[in-house]
Amino acid sequence: MSAGERHAQIVNLARQEGQVSVDNLAKLLGVTAQTIRKDLNDLCSHGLLTRTHGGANFPSGVENVEYEARRIIAAPEKASIGTATAALIPSNASLFVNIGTTTEAVGQALLNHSGLMVITNNINVANRMRIYPNIEVVIAGGVVRGSDGGVVGEAAVDFIKQFKVDYAVIGASAIDSDGALLDFDYREVKVAQAIIANARHVILVSDSTKFDRTAPVRIAHLSQVDTFVTDYCTSQSIRAVCAEAGVRLVETKAQADVESLAG
């Protein structure tokens, strides 16, 4: 188990239980107490946990902590999804990049492209990409959500509708077995729907943990996207939806396995 995977498990357990102890984590994760202490120190330094004698607590300020915690959950998978998605987008293209930690990984992977016009409602993406002279960054106006730097609301929707771009990179909080793409904030969903409606090629990016989650607000259906990039599609029903709707399914874990065998 990698350090990132351990960190994700520790944060999830702390969220569920309210607190964690060094001894219990060492037994549960099969590592030394020294390793756990280092993990807890790392997580506390990023504000994800609060250190206590013999362990750590899950802090208050749930929204901010949850977003930062999502950054480390499946981080290697998100990085590989970002790389694979960037390979699908040529230089000198226009694109939307939506809110989310996986879409941020795509933004990171696009930094070596040139001649891009990136329109985004994600302050984190805009801030990271703006310093690259070969990339023009346009940011939507609207209400800035304090928890994650997402720009949402009717003003952002109206802004997005002014454009017609080559590609859209969108995420989802959950993917239902029938292919429904789901999220928690209806304001964010309206922006995502405008993005989908105003792009020639829609790319959904999502790691496999989203197949095990649910959320109350419908963004769209998987059949409305052109390409779905994930680490591994664990759902046979989702595979069937992709096949029936002609959605290209790109699995980075499968690619890595093929490359490993070839090597």
N, C-alpha and C positions, 0 to 999 in steps of 0.2 A: 504494500500500500504506500502510495506517495504521500509526501507531506501535505499537499493540497487536498487529497482525499481524506486524510486524517483530520485536517482543519475543518472540512465541511461536516464530517461526522460529529466532531466535538461541538461545533456551533449548533447543529441541529439538536443534539442531545441536551445542550444547555438551554435551548429555547423551550424544549418540551418539559424539562425538569426544573428549570429555574437556576440550577447550579450543577457543577460537576466537580469531582475530586480527582486528584492525581492518581491515587491508588486504584480507584475503580476504572478510570480511563486506561491505565496501563494494562490492567487485566483484560478489559474489553477489546482493546485494539492490538494486544499482543506485542507491546513494545516496553521499553524500560521507563521507569519513572522520570529519569533524566530527560528522555525524549519528550515526554508529555509536558514537563515543566517548560522546555523550550517552545513547544507548540503553544502553550497557554500564554507565555510571554509575547510570542509573535502576534497572537490574536488580540491580546490586550493592548499592544502597541498600536494596533489599527483600530482600536475602539470597539471591537466586536464583542469582547468580554471584559469583565472587571475582575482583577486578580484579588483573591482572598488567601488566607493562610490554608494551605493544603488543597487549593483548587481555584475555581473562578465562578462568578455569577453572570447570568445573562442580564445585561443592563437595561435601563429604561430607554425611551427614545426609540420605540420599536421600528418605526418606518425607516429611519436612517440606517439602523443596524441591519434590518432585513435586506436592504439594497446592497450594503457592503458585504453582507454574508453571501448574497447571490453571486457576487464577483468571484468568490473562491470555490463555489460549488461547481463541479465539473469544469474547472478552469482549463485543463489541458484539452478537453473535448471542444470547448468553445474556441480555443486558439486554432485547433485543426479545422473547425468549421469556418472560421474566419479566413484562413489561408485558402481553403477550397473555394469559398465564395468569391474571394478576390480574383482567383484564377478564371472565373467565369465572366468577369467584367473587364473589358478592354480599356486602354487609355483613351482619352478624348471622348469620354462618355458623360452623360448627365444622369444623376441618380438621386433618389430619396434614400435616406438612412433614418429609420425610426428609432424609438426609445427601446432600451434593453441592454443587458450586459453582453448578449451574444452579438447583437448588431454593433456594439462598441468594439468587439473583437474583429469584426469585418472592417470597421473603420481603421483599426490599427494595421490590418493586413494590406490595406489599400494605399498606405503612405508612400510606397515606391512607384505608384502609378503617376502618370503625368497628364495634364490637360483635362482633369476631372472637374466637373461642376457638381458639388455635393450640396443638396438641399436637405436640411435636417431640423427636427424639433428636439434634438438631443444635445443639450449644452456640453456634455462630456465629449461627444464626437466633434462638435464644432471647435472646442477649445484645443483638442489634440491635433486636428487637421489644419487649423488656421495658419500655423507657422510654416507650412510647406508651400513655397511660392508656386509650385506647379499645380496646386489644387485651389480652386475657387470655392469658398464656403459661403453658403447663404443660409441664415438661420430664421426659422419661423418666429413670428411674434405671438404673444398670448400669455396665459398664466403659467408661471414657472413653478412646477411642483417641487417643493422643498426636499422631498425624500430622495429624489433621484436626478433632478435637473432636467426633467422632461417638460417640454412646452406643450400645453394642452388647451382645449377650449375652442369656442367658435372662431375666434380670431385666427388661431393656428389653422383651422380647417379652411377658412376663406383664403388664407395665404397659400396653402398647398394647392388649391384649385386654380391658381394662376399659372401653373406649370404643367407641361407634358414631357416627361423624361424617358430616357432609354430603359432604366432599371429602377426597381424599388427593392430595398432590403428591409424586410419586416420580421418581427418576432412574435411570440405568443406566450402567454403565461401557462397555457394548458392546451392540449390537443385531444379532443374527444375521439372515441373509437369510431364514430361515424364520420370523422373528418372535420368536425366543427373546430374552428380556431377561437380560443377563448381568452378573456382578460378580466381584470378586476375593476378598472376605472372606465366608465362609459365615456368620459371626456377623451381619454386616450384612444378608445375604440373608434370614435368619430374621426379622429385624425388619421388613424390607420386605414379606415375605409376610404378616405379621400386620397390617400397615398396609393392604394390599390387601384382606384378608379382612374388615376392620372399617370400610370406607368405602362410602358409597352411590354415590359417583361418583369414579372413579380417573382422575387426570390424569398422564400420563407426559410429562416434559419432558426434551428431549435435543437437543443441536445435531447437525448433520450429520456431524461428525467421528466420531461413535460408530458409523456404518455401516461404517467402515473398520477397526474395532478388534475384538478378541476377548478373552474372559475365561472362566475355567474353571467358574464356579458359576452355575447357572440360578436366576434370581429368579422368573420367571413367563413367560407368553406374552403377546404384544401383544394377543391376543384377550380377555385378562382386564382390559384397561383400557377406559375409556369414551371418552377424548379423548387424542390424541397431539399435543403442541405442539412444533414444531421450526422451525428457520429455513428449511430446504428439504429435502424428502425426495428424495434422489438415487437411492434404490433402488426399482426397479419392482416387485420382489417384495414389498417392505414395503407399497407402495401397494395391491397386490393383497390382502395380508393384511388391511389396514384395510377395504378395500371389502367383502371377504367376511364379516368379523366385525362389520361395522357400527360400526367405530371412527371417530370424527370426527377427521379430520386437519386440523390448523391449521398453515399455513406462513406464518411472519412475513415472509419474503423475498418471497413471492408477493403478500402483502397490500401490502407497501411498494411493489412494482412497480406494482400496480393504482392505488394512491393517487398515485404519481408521474405515471402516464399521465393520471389524472383531473385532476391539477393543471395 
